[in-house]
Amino acid sequence: MLGKDSRVMIVDLDNTLWGGVLGEDGIAGLSIGGDYPGNTFKAFQDAVLEHAGRGVALAIASKNDEDLALSAIKTLSDMSIREDDIHCYAINWEPKWRNIIKICDQLNIGLGSALFIDDNPVERETVRRNLPDVKVLELPVDPADYTLALKSCPFLRPVSITNEDLGRLNDFNANKDREKIKTSAENLLDYYQALQIDLQLVPLCDSNAQRAAQLCQKTNQFNSTTRRYDQKQLFDMTSSGDDVFVINYADKFSPAENIGVIIIRYAEREAAFLDLYLLSCRVLGRGIENIVPNIAAKIADQKGYEKISAEVIRTTRNTPVRDIYQSSGFCQMSETIWEMKCANFVIPNWLDYQVKTVE
């Protein structure tokens, strides 16, 4: 309910997913399956996969030679986790806290959404000191207790699981295909066009209200004001004449998904007011961040408003959104308020978008 559940498990290999140290014992000397302690590591892998099936990504951070580690994952017959189950990995000899940053960047999620799992208390403490936002699972000394520790972890027990949670894993995989297009594109415009983005602003309704409330509670980084609205409050706004839109996104590599919320308030104001604008960090960098405020300006213009204002309330975590209105064509009016003339909206012709109406 507080939005503190984890979206990726970043797991060590040696003495965590298997028994033994690969670099010292070799693949044949690793313990996985069979009798104790191998059976405890297999049980732990099964528990990790169980959580991965609920929309939590799996990443590997290990100090090993990459080719040898991947070979072990492929060839050990009792491994439950296979390479296809791993959404991202950083297997090298760099400090793990640096690799955690790389993994989160690659998955396009914040550090606060990561859960680090490692048997080594020194590695755990190093991550805590360098990355205080990252959650760290305190594994017991006995691997027989690993599974219970994982199943008891509060950061892997969301109150509810939406279709978007389950679809997040597919989007992590699709990022690999997007990265290939981005690398081959001559410029960002070509990249955006190649993605074939379909954007829809859908009014709040019974079918998307749960997701809208979830986004309000969980989204911290790209969140203009961090106002935490529940379903009743959101519906109350629409009843009073304000607009609550759920932002639905699809592209060439991923199906439609509700990834953001924007609230436009009108009551007793000379200008329309952007009360809240938030997006899932997973879709940042695909060209839509600056377009949504301009679509909001067009909506307000069609309702007869000459100006639209917006607010940014700074928090310790919402750095990505602080300059969004400036880069969207708004002028700064005070420390927290931005404004633009509604008629000045700019929406590029490469974007296929639609503002739906209440049915």
C-alpha positions as CSV (number, residue, x, y, z in Angstrom):
1,M,0.0,0.0,0.0
2,L,3.0,2.3,0.6
3,G,4.5,1.5,-2.8
4,K,7.6,-0.1,-1.3
5,D,7.4,-3.5,-3.0
6,S,10.3,-4.5,-5.1
7,R,10.2,-4.8,-8.9
8,V,13.5,-6.7,-9.4
9,M,15.4,-9.2,-7.4
10,I,19.1,-8.8,-7.9
11,V,20.6,-12.1,-6.8
12,D,24.2,-13.4,-6.3
13,L,25.3,-16.8,-7.6
14,D,28.0,-18.4,-5.4
15,N,26.5,-19.8,-2.2
16,T,23.2,-18.1,-2.9
17,L,21.6,-19.7,-6.0
18,W,24.0,-22.6,-5.8
19,G,26.3,-24.1,-3.2
20,G,30.1,-23.5,-3.6
21,V,32.3,-20.9,-5.4
22,L,32.4,-21.4,-9.2
23,G,35.9,-19.9,-9.6
24,E,37.3,-22.3,-7.0
25,D,35.2,-25.4,-7.2
26,G,34.4,-25.4,-11.0
27,I,31.0,-26.3,-12.4
28,A,31.3,-30.0,-11.4
29,G,32.0,-29.0,-7.8
30,L,28.9,-26.8,-7.3
31,S,26.1,-28.1,-5.1
32,I,22.5,-27.9,-6.5
33,G,19.8,-30.5,-6.1
34,G,20.2,-33.9,-4.6
35,D,20.9,-34.2,-0.8
36,Y,21.6,-31.4,1.6
37,P,22.8,-28.7,1.0
38,G,22.1,-28.9,-2.7
39,N,18.4,-29.5,-2.2
40,T,18.1,-26.2,-0.2
41,F,19.6,-24.2,-3.1
42,K,17.2,-25.8,-5.5
43,A,14.3,-25.0,-3.2
44,F,15.5,-21.4,-3.0
45,Q,15.7,-21.1,-6.8
46,D,12.1,-22.4,-7.0
47,A,11.0,-19.7,-4.5
48,V,12.8,-17.0,-6.6
49,L,11.0,-18.2,-9.7
50,E,7.6,-18.2,-7.9
51,H,8.1,-14.5,-7.2
52,A,9.3,-13.8,-10.7
53,G,6.0,-15.2,-11.9
54,R,4.2,-12.5,-10.0
55,G,5.7,-9.7,-12.0
56,V,9.1,-9.3,-10.2
57,A,12.1,-9.3,-12.6
58,L,15.1,-11.5,-11.9
59,A,18.6,-10.1,-12.4
60,I,22.0,-11.6,-11.5
61,A,24.9,-9.6,-9.9
62,S,27.9,-11.9,-9.4
63,K,31.7,-11.6,-9.2
64,N,32.6,-14.3,-11.7
65,D,33.8,-14.7,-15.2
66,E,30.7,-14.2,-17.3
67,D,31.2,-17.0,-19.8
68,L,31.9,-19.5,-17.1
69,A,28.8,-18.4,-15.0
70,L,26.5,-18.6,-18.0
71,S,27.9,-22.0,-18.9
72,A,27.1,-23.2,-15.4
73,I,23.5,-21.9,-15.6
74,K,23.1,-23.7,-18.9
75,T,24.7,-27.0,-18.1
76,L,23.8,-27.8,-14.4
77,S,21.0,-30.3,-14.8
78,D,19.3,-29.4,-11.4
79,M,19.2,-25.7,-12.0
80,S,15.6,-24.4,-11.9
81,I,16.6,-21.0,-13.1
82,R,17.7,-20.8,-16.7
83,E,19.1,-18.0,-18.8
84,D,15.7,-17.3,-20.3
85,D,14.4,-16.6,-16.7
86,I,17.0,-13.9,-16.2
87,H,16.0,-10.4,-17.4
88,C,19.3,-8.8,-16.9
89,Y,22.8,-9.7,-15.5
90,A,26.0,-8.1,-14.6
91,I,28.6,-10.8,-14.1
92,N,32.1,-9.3,-13.8
93,W,34.6,-8.3,-11.1
94,E,33.3,-4.8,-10.5
95,P,31.8,-3.8,-7.1
96,K,28.3,-5.1,-6.9
97,W,26.8,-1.8,-5.9
98,R,28.0,-0.4,-9.2
99,N,26.5,-3.3,-11.1
100,I,23.2,-2.8,-9.3
101,I,23.1,0.8,-10.7
102,K,23.8,-0.6,-14.2
103,I,21.0,-3.2,-13.9
104,C,18.4,-0.7,-12.7
105,D,19.4,1.7,-15.5
106,Q,19.1,-1.1,-18.1
107,L,15.6,-2.1,-16.7
108,N,14.7,1.6,-16.4
109,I,13.6,1.4,-12.8
110,G,14.6,3.3,-9.7
111,L,17.1,1.9,-7.1
112,G,14.2,1.9,-4.6
113,S,12.5,-0.8,-6.6
114,A,15.5,-3.2,-6.3
115,L,15.9,-6.0,-3.7
116,F,19.5,-7.2,-3.3
117,I,20.0,-10.9,-2.3
118,D,23.5,-12.1,-1.4
119,D,24.8,-14.6,1.2
120,N,27.9,-12.5,2.0
121,P,27.2,-10.0,4.8
122,V,30.1,-7.8,3.6
123,E,28.5,-7.4,0.2
124,R,25.2,-6.6,1.8
125,E,26.7,-4.0,4.0
126,T,28.6,-2.4,1.1
127,V,25.4,-2.1,-0.9
128,R,23.6,-0.6,2.1
129,R,26.4,2.0,2.5
130,N,26.6,3.0,-1.1
131,L,23.0,2.6,-2.2
132,P,20.8,3.3,0.8
133,D,17.6,3.2,-1.4
134,V,18.2,-0.4,-2.4
135,K,16.4,-2.9,-0.2
136,V,18.6,-5.7,1.1
137,L,17.4,-9.2,2.2
138,E,19.2,-10.4,5.3
139,L,19.9,-14.0,4.4
140,P,20.4,-16.5,7.3
141,V,23.7,-18.4,7.7
142,D,22.1,-21.7,7.0
143,P,20.9,-22.1,3.3
144,A,18.1,-24.3,4.6
145,D,16.5,-21.1,5.8
146,Y,16.9,-19.1,2.6
147,T,13.5,-20.0,1.2
148,L,11.6,-18.9,4.4
149,A,13.5,-15.6,4.5
150,L,12.5,-14.9,0.9
151,K,8.9,-15.8,1.4
152,S,8.7,-13.7,4.6
153,C,10.2,-10.6,2.9
154,P,7.6,-7.8,3.0
155,F,9.0,-6.1,-0.1
156,L,7.8,-9.1,-2.2
157,R,4.3,-9.2,-0.8
158,P,2.2,-6.6,-2.7
159,V,-1.4,-6.0,-1.6
160,S,-2.7,-6.7,-5.1
161,I,-1.2,-7.8,-8.5
162,T,-2.5,-6.0,-11.6
163,N,-2.2,-7.1,-15.2
164,E,0.4,-4.4,-15.6
165,D,2.5,-6.0,-12.9
166,L,2.5,-9.3,-14.8
167,G,3.1,-7.5,-18.1
168,R,6.2,-5.7,-16.7
169,L,8.4,-8.8,-17.3
170,N,7.5,-8.8,-21.0
171,D,8.4,-5.1,-21.2
172,F,11.8,-5.8,-19.6
173,N,12.5,-8.3,-22.3
174,A,11.2,-5.9,-25.0
175,N,13.8,-3.3,-23.9
176,K,16.5,-5.5,-25.5
177,D,14.7,-5.0,-28.9
178,R,14.2,-1.3,-28.3
179,E,17.9,-0.9,-27.5
180,K,18.8,-2.5,-30.8
181,I,16.7,0.0,-32.7
182,K,18.1,2.9,-30.7
183,T,21.6,1.8,-31.5
184,S,21.0,1.6,-35.2
185,A,18.9,4.8,-35.5
186,E,20.6,7.9,-36.8
187,N,18.9,10.2,-34.4
188,L,16.2,10.2,-31.6
189,L,13.4,11.2,-34.0
190,D,14.1,8.1,-36.1
191,Y,14.2,6.0,-32.9
192,Y,10.8,7.4,-31.8
193,Q,9.2,6.8,-35.2
194,A,10.6,3.2,-35.3
195,L,8.9,2.4,-32.0
196,Q,5.5,3.0,-33.5
197,I,4.1,4.4,-30.3
198,D,0.3,4.4,-29.7
199,L,-0.6,6.7,-26.8
200,Q,-4.1,7.0,-25.4
201,L,-5.4,9.2,-22.5
202,V,-8.4,7.2,-21.1
203,P,-10.8,8.8,-18.6
204,L,-10.9,7.2,-15.1
205,C,-13.4,4.3,-15.1
206,D,-14.0,1.1,-13.1
207,S,-11.6,-0.9,-15.3
208,N,-8.6,1.3,-14.7
209,A,-9.2,2.9,-11.3
210,Q,-7.3,0.3,-9.4
211,R,-4.2,0.8,-11.6
212,A,-4.5,4.6,-11.4
213,A,-4.6,4.4,-7.6
214,Q,-1.7,2.0,-7.6
215,L,0.4,4.3,-9.7
216,C,-0.4,7.2,-7.4
217,Q,0.8,5.2,-4.4
218,K,3.9,3.6,-6.0
219,T,5.4,6.1,-8.4
220,N,8.0,8.2,-6.8
221,Q,10.6,9.3,-9.4
222,F,8.6,10.7,-12.3
223,N,5.9,12.2,-10.1
224,S,5.3,15.9,-10.2
225,T,3.7,16.4,-6.8
226,T,3.7,12.9,-5.1
227,R,0.1,13.4,-4.1
228,R,-1.2,10.0,-3.0
229,Y,-4.8,9.7,-4.2
230,D,-6.9,6.6,-3.7
231,Q,-9.8,5.4,-5.9
232,K,-12.5,7.3,-4.1
233,Q,-10.6,10.6,-4.2
234,L,-9.9,10.1,-7.9
235,F,-13.6,9.5,-8.7
236,D,-14.6,12.5,-6.5
237,M,-12.5,14.7,-8.8
238,T,-14.3,13.4,-11.9
239,S,-17.6,13.9,-10.2
240,S,-16.7,17.6,-9.6
241,G,-15.9,18.1,-13.3
242,D,-12.1,17.6,-13.2
243,D,-10.3,15.3,-15.7
244,V,-8.5,12.2,-14.5
245,F,-6.8,10.5,-17.4
246,V,-5.0,7.1,-17.2
247,I,-2.1,7.1,-19.8
248,N,-2.2,4.0,-21.9
249,Y,1.0,3.1,-23.9
250,A,1.8,0.6,-26.6
251,D,4.6,0.3,-29.1
252,K,6.0,-2.1,-31.6
253,F,7.4,-4.4,-28.9
254,S,4.8,-4.2,-26.1
255,P,1.0,-4.4,-25.9
256,A,-1.1,-1.7,-24.4
257,E,-0.4,-0.9,-20.7
258,N,-1.5,1.7,-18.3
259,I,1.7,3.5,-17.4
260,G,0.7,6.9,-16.0
261,V,-1.8,9.4,-14.7
262,I,-2.5,13.0,-15.4
263,I,-5.0,15.1,-13.5
264,I,-6.4,18.4,-14.9
265,R,-8.4,20.5,-12.5
266,Y,-10.8,23.3,-13.5
267,A,-13.0,24.3,-10.6
268,E,-12.8,28.0,-9.6
269,R,-9.6,28.6,-11.5
270,E,-8.8,31.1,-14.2
271,A,-6.4,28.7,-15.7
272,A,-6.6,24.9,-16.0
273,F,-4.3,23.3,-13.4
274,L,-2.1,20.2,-13.8
275,D,-2.5,18.8,-10.2
276,L,-0.5,15.6,-10.9
277,Y,1.5,14.1,-13.7
278,L,3.2,10.8,-13.2
279,L,4.7,8.1,-15.4
280,S,6.3,4.7,-14.8
281,C,10.0,5.1,-15.1
282,R,10.1,2.1,-17.5
283,V,8.8,4.2,-20.3
284,L,11.1,7.2,-19.9
285,G,13.3,8.0,-22.8
286,R,10.8,7.0,-25.5
287,G,9.8,10.6,-26.3
288,I,6.4,10.9,-24.6
289,E,7.4,12.7,-21.4
290,N,7.2,16.2,-22.9
291,I,4.2,15.5,-25.1
292,V,1.6,14.6,-22.4
293,P,1.7,18.1,-20.9
294,N,1.1,19.5,-24.3
295,I,-1.8,17.1,-24.9
296,A,-3.2,18.4,-21.5
297,A,-2.8,22.0,-22.8
298,K,-4.8,21.0,-25.9
299,I,-7.6,19.5,-23.8
300,A,-7.8,22.7,-21.7
301,D,-7.8,24.8,-24.9
302,Q,-10.7,22.9,-26.2
303,K,-12.6,23.6,-23.0
304,G,-12.1,27.3,-23.5
305,Y,-9.1,27.9,-21.1
306,E,-6.5,30.4,-22.2
307,K,-3.8,29.2,-19.9
308,I,-2.7,26.0,-18.1
309,S,-0.5,25.9,-15.0
310,A,1.3,23.1,-13.4
311,E,3.1,22.4,-10.1
312,V,6.3,20.6,-9.2
313,I,6.8,19.7,-5.6
314,R,10.4,18.6,-5.1
315,T,11.1,15.4,-3.1
316,T,14.3,13.5,-2.5
317,R,13.4,11.1,-5.3
318,N,11.6,12.9,-8.1
319,T,14.6,14.4,-9.8
320,P,13.5,13.1,-13.3
321,V,10.4,15.2,-13.3
322,R,11.7,18.5,-11.9
323,D,12.3,20.1,-15.3
324,I,9.6,18.4,-17.3
325,Y,7.4,21.5,-17.7
326,Q,10.3,23.7,-18.7
327,S,11.2,21.2,-21.4
328,S,7.6,21.0,-22.4
329,G,7.3,24.7,-23.2
330,F,6.0,26.1,-19.9
331,C,7.3,29.2,-18.3
332,Q,8.3,29.3,-14.6
333,M,6.1,31.6,-12.6
334,S,7.4,30.8,-9.1
335,E,9.5,28.3,-7.4
336,T,6.9,25.6,-7.9
337,I,4.5,26.8,-10.5
338,W,4.8,26.7,-14.3
339,E,2.4,28.1,-16.9
340,M,1.8,28.2,-20.7
341,K,-0.8,29.5,-23.1
342,C,-3.0,26.6,-24.0
343,A,-2.9,27.5,-27.7
344,N,0.8,27.1,-27.7
345,F,0.7,23.3,-27.4
346,V,3.1,21.3,-29.7
347,I,2.4,17.7,-30.5
348,P,4.8,16.0,-33.0
349,N,3.2,14.3,-36.0
350,W,5.2,11.1,-35.4
351,L,3.0,10.2,-32.4
352,D,-0.2,8.3,-32.8
353,Y,-2.3,9.5,-29.9
354,Q,-6.0,9.7,-28.9
355,V,-7.9,11.4,-26.1
356,K,-10.8,9.2,-25.3
357,T,-14.1,10.4,-23.9
358,V,-16.3,8.9,-21.2
359,E,-18.6,6.3,-22.6
